[in-house]
Amino acid sequence: MAASPRWKVYRADGEYIASVKDPMLGAMLLAGLSEEGATIRLGHSRVAWTEGVDGNAGESYDTVAEVIRGRVT
């Protein structure tokens, strides 16, 4: 059985909505949500990106992925 993807996407109100294998996919979800305060997390606790604080995911999915990978390595 495969493991759950490590990146988790949460709405601004804290509701868990998705897990993704690549942070860029999480950025796409955040862009679609368009909610300041929505997050991409490593696991369920470590926040790696906060929409509106770290930037706007809709501007560049690549930038979101680069920032996230830089923070967790």
LOFI-145128 format. One record per atom (N, C-alpha, C, O): atom name; x, y, z. Coordinates in Angstrom, 1 decimal, decimal comma. Layout:
// LOFI-145128
<atom CA&X X&Y Y&Z Z>
...
// end
This chain:
// LOFI-145128
<atom N&X 0,8&Y -1,2&Z 0,0>
<atom CA&X 0,0&Y 0,0&Z 0,0>
<atom C&X 0,9&Y 1,2&Z 0,0>
<atom O&X 1,9&Y 1,3&Z 0,7>
<atom N&X 0,5&Y 2,2&Z -0,8>
<atom CA&X 1,3&Y 3,4&Z -0,9>
<atom C&X 1,0&Y 4,4&Z 0,2>
<atom O&X -0,1&Y 4,4&Z 0,8>
<atom N&X 2,0&Y 5,2&Z 0,6>
<atom CA&X 1,8&Y 6,2&Z 1,6>
<atom C&X 1,1&Y 7,4&Z 1,1>
<atom O&X 1,0&Y 7,6&Z -0,1>
<atom N&X 0,4&Y 8,0&Z 2,0>
<atom CA&X -0,3&Y 9,3&Z 1,7>
<atom C&X 0,7&Y 10,3&Z 1,3>
<atom O&X 1,8&Y 10,4&Z 1,8>
<atom N&X 0,4&Y 11,2&Z 0,3>
<atom CA&X 1,3&Y 12,2&Z -0,1>
<atom C&X 1,6&Y 13,1&Z 1,1>
<atom O&X 0,8&Y 13,3&Z 2,0>
<atom N&X 2,8&Y 13,7&Z 1,1>
<atom CA&X 3,3&Y 14,4&Z 2,3>
<atom C&X 2,8&Y 15,8&Z 2,4>
<atom O&X 2,8&Y 16,4&Z 3,5>
<atom N&X 2,4&Y 16,4&Z 1,3>
<atom CA&X 1,9&Y 17,8&Z 1,3>
<atom C&X 0,4&Y 17,9&Z 1,5>
<atom O&X -0,3&Y 17,3&Z 0,8>
<atom N&X 0,0&Y 18,7&Z 2,5>
<atom CA&X -1,4&Y 18,8&Z 2,8>
<atom C&X -1,9&Y 20,3&Z 2,6>
<atom O&X -1,1&Y 21,2&Z 2,8>
<atom N&X -3,1&Y 20,4&Z 2,1>
<atom CA&X -3,6&Y 21,7&Z 1,8>
<atom C&X -4,8&Y 22,0&Z 2,7>
<atom O&X -5,7&Y 21,1&Z 2,9>
<atom N&X -4,8&Y 23,1&Z 3,3>
<atom CA&X -5,8&Y 23,5&Z 4,3>
<atom C&X -6,5&Y 24,8&Z 3,8>
<atom O&X -5,8&Y 25,7&Z 3,3>
<atom N&X -7,8&Y 25,0&Z 4,0>
<atom CA&X -8,5&Y 26,2&Z 3,8>
<atom C&X -8,1&Y 27,2&Z 4,9>
<atom O&X -7,4&Y 26,8&Z 5,9>
<atom N&X -8,4&Y 28,5&Z 4,8>
<atom CA&X -8,1&Y 29,5&Z 5,7>
<atom C&X -8,7&Y 29,2&Z 7,1>
<atom O&X -8,1&Y 29,6&Z 8,1>
<atom N&X -9,8&Y 28,5&Z 7,1>
<atom CA&X -10,5&Y 28,2&Z 8,4>
<atom C&X -10,0&Y 27,0&Z 9,1>
<atom O&X -10,5&Y 26,6&Z 10,1>
<atom N&X -8,9&Y 26,4&Z 8,5>
<atom CA&X -8,3&Y 25,2&Z 9,1>
<atom C&X -8,8&Y 23,9&Z 8,6>
<atom O&X -8,4&Y 22,8&Z 9,0>
<atom N&X -9,8&Y 23,9&Z 7,7>
<atom CA&X -10,3&Y 22,7&Z 7,1>
<atom C&X -9,3&Y 22,0&Z 6,2>
<atom O&X -8,8&Y 22,6&Z 5,2>
<atom N&X -9,0&Y 20,7&Z 6,4>
<atom CA&X -8,1&Y 20,0&Z 5,6>
<atom C&X -8,9&Y 19,6&Z 4,3>
<atom O&X -9,9&Y 19,0&Z 4,4>
<atom N&X -8,3&Y 19,9&Z 3,1>
<atom CA&X -9,1&Y 19,6&Z 1,9>
<atom C&X -8,4&Y 18,6&Z 1,0>
<atom O&X -9,0&Y 18,0&Z 0,1>
<atom N&X -7,0&Y 18,5&Z 1,0>
<atom CA&X -6,3&Y 17,7&Z 0,1>
<atom C&X -4,9&Y 17,3&Z 0,5>
<atom O&X -4,3&Y 18,0&Z 1,3>
<atom N&X -4,4&Y 16,2&Z -0,1>
<atom CA&X -3,0&Y 15,9&Z 0,0>
<atom C&X -2,5&Y 15,8&Z -1,4>
<atom O&X -3,2&Y 15,2&Z -2,3>
<atom N&X -1,3&Y 16,2&Z -1,6>
<atom CA&X -0,7&Y 16,2&Z -3,0>
<atom C&X 0,8&Y 15,7&Z -2,9>
<atom O&X 1,4&Y 15,9&Z -1,9>
<atom N&X 1,2&Y 15,2&Z -4,0>
<atom CA&X 2,6&Y 14,7&Z -4,1>
<atom C&X 3,6&Y 15,8&Z -4,3>
<atom O&X 4,8&Y 15,6&Z -4,0>
<atom N&X 3,2&Y 16,9&Z -4,9>
<atom CA&X 4,1&Y 17,9&Z -5,3>
<atom C&X 3,5&Y 19,3&Z -4,9>
<atom O&X 2,3&Y 19,5&Z -5,0>
<atom N&X 4,4&Y 20,1&Z -4,3>
<atom CA&X 3,9&Y 21,4&Z -3,8>
<atom C&X 3,3&Y 22,3&Z -4,9>
<atom O&X 2,4&Y 23,1&Z -4,6>
<atom N&X 3,7&Y 22,1&Z -6,1>
<atom CA&X 3,2&Y 22,9&Z -7,2>
<atom C&X 1,7&Y 22,6&Z -7,4>
<atom O&X 0,9&Y 23,5&Z -7,7>
<atom N&X 1,3&Y 21,3&Z -7,2>
<atom CA&X -0,1&Y 21,0&Z -7,2>
<atom C&X -0,9&Y 21,6&Z -6,1>
<atom O&X -2,1&Y 22,1&Z -6,3>
<atom N&X -0,3&Y 21,7&Z -4,9>
<atom CA&X -0,9&Y 22,4&Z -3,8>
<atom C&X -1,1&Y 23,9&Z -4,1>
<atom O&X -2,1&Y 24,5&Z -3,8>
<atom N&X -0,1&Y 24,5&Z -4,8>
<atom CA&X -0,2&Y 25,9&Z -5,3>
<atom C&X -1,4&Y 26,1&Z -6,2>
<atom O&X -2,1&Y 27,1&Z -6,1>
<atom N&X -1,6&Y 25,1&Z -7,1>
<atom CA&X -2,8&Y 25,2&Z -8,0>
<atom C&X -4,1&Y 25,2&Z -7,2>
<atom O&X -5,0&Y 26,0&Z -7,5>
<atom N&X -4,1&Y 24,4&Z -6,2>
<atom CA&X -5,3&Y 24,4&Z -5,4>
<atom C&X -5,5&Y 25,7&Z -4,6>
<atom O&X -6,6&Y 26,2&Z -4,6>
<atom N&X -4,5&Y 26,2&Z -4,1>
<atom CA&X -4,6&Y 27,5&Z -3,4>
<atom C&X -5,0&Y 28,6&Z -4,3>
<atom O&X -5,8&Y 29,5&Z -3,9>
<atom N&X -4,5&Y 28,6&Z -5,5>
<atom CA&X -4,9&Y 29,6&Z -6,5>
<atom C&X -6,4&Y 29,5&Z -6,8>
<atom O&X -7,0&Y 30,6&Z -6,9>
<atom N&X -6,9&Y 28,3&Z -6,9>
<atom CA&X -8,3&Y 28,1&Z -7,1>
<atom C&X -9,2&Y 28,5&Z -5,9>
<atom O&X -10,3&Y 29,1&Z -6,1>
<atom N&X -8,7&Y 28,3&Z -4,7>
<atom CA&X -9,4&Y 28,7&Z -3,5>
<atom C&X -9,5&Y 30,2&Z -3,4>
<atom O&X -10,5&Y 30,8&Z -3,0>
<atom N&X -8,4&Y 30,9&Z -3,7>
<atom CA&X -8,3&Y 32,3&Z -3,6>
<atom C&X -8,7&Y 32,8&Z -2,2>
<atom O&X -9,5&Y 33,7&Z -2,0>
<atom N&X -8,1&Y 32,2&Z -1,1>
<atom CA&X -8,4&Y 32,5&Z 0,3>
<atom C&X -7,1&Y 32,9&Z 1,0>
<atom O&X -6,2&Y 32,1&Z 1,1>
<atom N&X -7,0&Y 34,1&Z 1,4>
<atom CA&X -5,9&Y 34,5&Z 2,3>
<atom C&X -5,9&Y 33,7&Z 3,5>
<atom O&X -7,0&Y 33,5&Z 4,2>
<atom N&X -4,8&Y 33,2&Z 3,9>
<atom CA&X -4,7&Y 32,4&Z 5,1>
<atom C&X -4,7&Y 30,9&Z 4,8>
<atom O&X -4,4&Y 30,1&Z 5,7>
<atom N&X -5,1&Y 30,5&Z 3,6>
<atom CA&X -5,0&Y 29,0&Z 3,3>
<atom C&X -3,5&Y 28,6&Z 3,3>
<atom O&X -2,6&Y 29,4&Z 3,0>
<atom N&X -3,3&Y 27,3&Z 3,6>
<atom CA&X -1,9&Y 26,9&Z 3,7>
<atom C&X -1,6&Y 25,6&Z 3,0>
<atom O&X -2,5&Y 24,8&Z 2,7>
<atom N&X -0,3&Y 25,4&Z 2,7>
<atom CA&X 0,3&Y 24,2&Z 2,3>
<atom C&X 1,2&Y 23,8&Z 3,4>
<atom O&X 2,0&Y 24,6&Z 3,9>
<atom N&X 1,0&Y 22,5&Z 3,9>
<atom CA&X 1,8&Y 22,1&Z 5,0>
<atom C&X 2,6&Y 20,8&Z 4,7>
<atom O&X 2,2&Y 20,0&Z 3,9>
<atom N&X 3,7&Y 20,6&Z 5,4>
<atom CA&X 4,4&Y 19,4&Z 5,4>
<atom C&X 3,8&Y 18,5&Z 6,5>
<atom O&X 4,0&Y 18,8&Z 7,7>
<atom N&X 3,1&Y 17,5&Z 6,1>
<atom CA&X 2,3&Y 16,7&Z 7,1>
<atom C&X 1,1&Y 17,6&Z 7,5>
<atom O&X 0,7&Y 18,4&Z 6,7>
<atom N&X 0,6&Y 17,4&Z 8,7>
<atom CA&X -0,5&Y 18,1&Z 9,1>
<atom C&X -0,2&Y 19,3&Z 10,0>
<atom O&X -1,1&Y 20,0&Z 10,4>
<atom N&X 1,0&Y 19,5&Z 10,3>
<atom CA&X 1,3&Y 20,6&Z 11,2>
<atom C&X 2,3&Y 21,6&Z 10,8>
<atom O&X 2,1&Y 22,8&Z 11,1>
<atom N&X 3,3&Y 21,3&Z 10,0>
<atom CA&X 4,4&Y 22,2&Z 9,6>
<atom C&X 4,0&Y 23,1&Z 8,4>
<atom O&X 4,0&Y 22,6&Z 7,3>
<atom N&X 3,6&Y 24,3&Z 8,7>
<atom CA&X 3,2&Y 25,2&Z 7,6>
<atom C&X 4,4&Y 25,6&Z 6,7>
<atom O&X 5,4&Y 26,1&Z 7,3>
<atom N&X 4,3&Y 25,4&Z 5,4>
<atom CA&X 5,3&Y 25,7&Z 4,5>
<atom C&X 5,0&Y 26,9&Z 3,6>
<atom O&X 5,9&Y 27,6&Z 3,1>
<atom N&X 3,7&Y 27,2&Z 3,5>
<atom CA&X 3,2&Y 28,4&Z 2,7>
<atom C&X 1,9&Y 28,8&Z 3,2>
<atom O&X 1,0&Y 28,0&Z 3,4>
<atom N&X 1,8&Y 30,1&Z 3,4>
<atom CA&X 0,5&Y 30,7&Z 3,8>
<atom C&X 0,1&Y 31,7&Z 2,7>
<atom O&X 0,8&Y 32,7&Z 2,5>
<atom N&X -1,0&Y 31,5&Z 2,1>
<atom CA&X -1,5&Y 32,4&Z 1,0>
<atom C&X -1,8&Y 33,8&Z 1,6>
<atom O&X -2,4&Y 33,9&Z 2,6>
<atom N&X -1,3&Y 34,8&Z 0,8>
<atom CA&X -1,5&Y 36,1&Z 1,2>
<atom C&X -0,4&Y 36,7&Z 2,2>
<atom O&X -0,2&Y 37,9&Z 2,2>
<atom N&X 0,3&Y 35,8&Z 2,9>
<atom CA&X 1,4&Y 36,2&Z 3,7>
<atom C&X 2,7&Y 36,0&Z 3,0>
<atom O&X 3,6&Y 36,9&Z 2,9>
<atom N&X 2,9&Y 34,8&Z 2,4>
<atom CA&X 4,1&Y 34,5&Z 1,6>
<atom C&X 4,0&Y 34,9&Z 0,2>
<atom O&X 5,0&Y 34,9&Z -0,5>
<atom N&X 2,8&Y 35,2&Z -0,3>
<atom CA&X 2,6&Y 35,6&Z -1,7>
<atom C&X 1,3&Y 35,1&Z -2,2>
<atom O&X 0,4&Y 34,7&Z -1,4>
<atom N&X 1,1&Y 35,2&Z -3,5>
<atom CA&X -0,1&Y 34,8&Z -4,1>
<atom C&X 0,2&Y 33,6&Z -5,0>
<atom O&X 0,9&Y 33,7&Z -6,0>
<atom N&X -0,3&Y 32,4&Z -4,7>
<atom CA&X 0,0&Y 31,2&Z -5,4>
<atom C&X -0,4&Y 31,3&Z -6,9>
<atom O&X 0,3&Y 30,7&Z -7,7>
<atom N&X -1,4&Y 32,1&Z -7,2>
<atom CA&X -1,8&Y 32,2&Z -8,6>
<atom C&X -0,8&Y 33,0&Z -9,5>
<atom O&X -0,9&Y 32,9&Z -10,7>
<atom N&X 0,1&Y 33,7&Z -8,9>
<atom CA&X 1,1&Y 34,4&Z -9,6>
<atom C&X 2,2&Y 33,5&Z -10,2>
<atom O&X 2,6&Y 33,7&Z -11,3>
<atom N&X 2,6&Y 32,5&Z -9,5>
<atom CA&X 3,6&Y 31,6&Z -10,0>
<atom C&X 3,6&Y 30,3&Z -9,1>
<atom O&X 4,1&Y 30,3&Z -8,0>
<atom N&X 3,1&Y 29,2&Z -9,7>
<atom CA&X 3,2&Y 27,9&Z -9,0>
<atom C&X 4,6&Y 27,5&Z -8,8>
<atom O&X 4,9&Y 26,9&Z -7,7>
<atom N&X 5,5&Y 27,8&Z -9,7>
<atom CA&X 6,9&Y 27,4&Z -9,6>
<atom C&X 7,5&Y 28,1&Z -8,4>
<atom O&X 8,3&Y 27,5&Z -7,6>
<atom N&X 7,2&Y 29,4&Z -8,2>
<atom CA&X 7,7&Y 30,1&Z -7,0>
<atom C&X 7,3&Y 29,5&Z -5,7>
<atom O&X 8,1&Y 29,4&Z -4,8>
<atom N&X 6,0&Y 29,2&Z -5,6>
<atom CA&X 5,5&Y 28,5&Z -4,4>
<atom C&X 6,3&Y 27,3&Z -4,2>
<atom O&X 6,7&Y 27,0&Z -3,0>
<atom N&X 6,4&Y 26,4&Z -5,2>
<atom CA&X 7,2&Y 25,2&Z -5,0>
<atom C&X 8,6&Y 25,4&Z -4,6>
<atom O&X 9,1&Y 24,7&Z -3,7>
<atom N&X 9,3&Y 26,4&Z -5,1>
<atom CA&X 10,7&Y 26,7&Z -4,8>
<atom C&X 10,8&Y 27,2&Z -3,3>
<atom O&X 11,7&Y 26,7&Z -2,6>
<atom N&X 9,9&Y 28,1&Z -2,9>
<atom CA&X 9,9&Y 28,6&Z -1,6>
<atom C&X 9,7&Y 27,4&Z -0,6>
<atom O&X 10,4&Y 27,3&Z 0,4>
<atom N&X 8,7&Y 26,6&Z -0,9>
<atom CA&X 8,4&Y 25,5&Z 0,0>
<atom C&X 9,5&Y 24,5&Z 0,2>
<atom O&X 9,9&Y 24,2&Z 1,3>
<atom N&X 10,1&Y 24,1&Z -1,0>
<atom CA&X 11,2&Y 23,2&Z -0,9>
<atom C&X 12,4&Y 23,8&Z -0,2>
<atom O&X 13,1&Y 23,1&Z 0,5>
<atom N&X 12,6&Y 25,1&Z -0,3>
<atom CA&X 13,7&Y 25,8&Z 0,4>
<atom C&X 13,5&Y 25,8&Z 1,9>
<atom O&X 14,5&Y 25,8&Z 2,6>
<atom N&X 12,3&Y 25,9&Z 2,3>
<atom CA&X 12,0&Y 25,9&Z 3,7>
<atom C&X 12,1&Y 24,6&Z 4,4>
<atom O&X 12,3&Y 24,5&Z 5,6>
<atom N&X 11,9&Y 23,5&Z 3,7>
<atom CA&X 11,8&Y 22,2&Z 4,4>
<atom C&X 13,1&Y 21,4&Z 4,2>
<atom O&X 13,2&Y 20,3&Z 4,7>
<atom N&X 14,0&Y 21,9&Z 3,5>
<atom CA&X 15,3&Y 21,1&Z 3,3>
<atom C&X 16,4&Y 21,6&Z 4,2>
<atom O&X 17,5&Y 21,1&Z 4,2>
// end
